[in-house]
Amino acid sequence: MAVSLSVYCDCHQTLRALPGDMDHSAHPSGLLEASDVGSQKERVVTEEEWLEKWEMGNIGFHKEEGNPLLQKYLDVLLNGRSGLRIFFPLCGKAVEMKWLADMGHSVVGVEISEQAVKDFFSEHSLPYCEEPVPEISGAKMFQSTSGNISLYCCSMYDLSSSIVGKFDGVWDRGALVAVNPCDRQRYASLMISLVEKNSSYLLVTVSYDPNKHKGPPFYVPESEIKSLFGNCCEIRCLEKVDDFSERHKQWGLDYFLEPLQVDAVCLAFCNSASPTSSPGSVAAAVQTLFMGHWPCTRLGREVGSCCKLVLSIPVNICQVKSWQ
Ligand code: SAH
């Protein structure tokens, strides 16, 4: 599938747009094969090791300033909806939970470290209460007094939709990539069971040479993302960001990209408009799902990575010329 990749520098300014292929190498140099996960396949990080990282303050993954990709693709996550239930798997003390709660959404997170959960509330000066979770032995739920942020302190794998309900959106940054490679299938199945049908799932993964760093974060090849989620979700690569920093240099790497994946709004659209659909039916599906909600320019930007759209302006009609 030919797509245009925009490569960004650290300050998030476009350096250049490259022709690329989202199925192949993560880096424009082509250094990395999609299926090459090196020795990471066998690696296991225990819950105790995660707790120790928090105790030792070894939490380089935490970003005080939050992730600019969420701001950038917020519209894709929300898709014009308000008052959503948004899930943060393996949430740590991600500041993005506060952003979304402040926008009027209801946030639910899960995190194994009680310290991380308590730090989150205290660092944002949010009063909270804590209570046991009857269905999960030893688990606690910490909830902001205002009720819009609920953080479960337990293993992610103890959750189920009967305990936490289902979600309209997921922000998965530092989550799938933190899951032990042997647990990815279990994680993906759980995530799929926790989302509503037309939910939006933003997934940030990292691409680097897995022979040079043992992880986490682990390298998750795009082929694997497809096999984990592709049966029930349409996956689009929104962008690949060059996030290379001093920290990554210390790992012995020479590149580090964060592709942002999404099943998002395209789920229903792509279900009804398969590559074999006639251009007319594809256009009809596009119109049904998007028109009236998004302006033509926006439609071109969002859907343009999936199929080639020719927009006739100013009329709300788009014609699909070809599918990838
Ligand atoms: N998403 C967060 C944190 C990423 S690091 C962010 O963007 O900052 C991964 C987090 O997952 C760590 O805080 C770790 O303590 C937590 N974790 C690891 N295994 C877990 C599990 N099985 N269940 C719940 N949390 C887990």
Residues whose N, C-alpha, C, O or C-beta is under 5 A from the ligand:
A	BS01	SAH	W50 F61 H62 K63 P89 L90 C91 G92 A94 V110 E111 I112 S113 C154 S155 M156 R173 G174 A175 A178
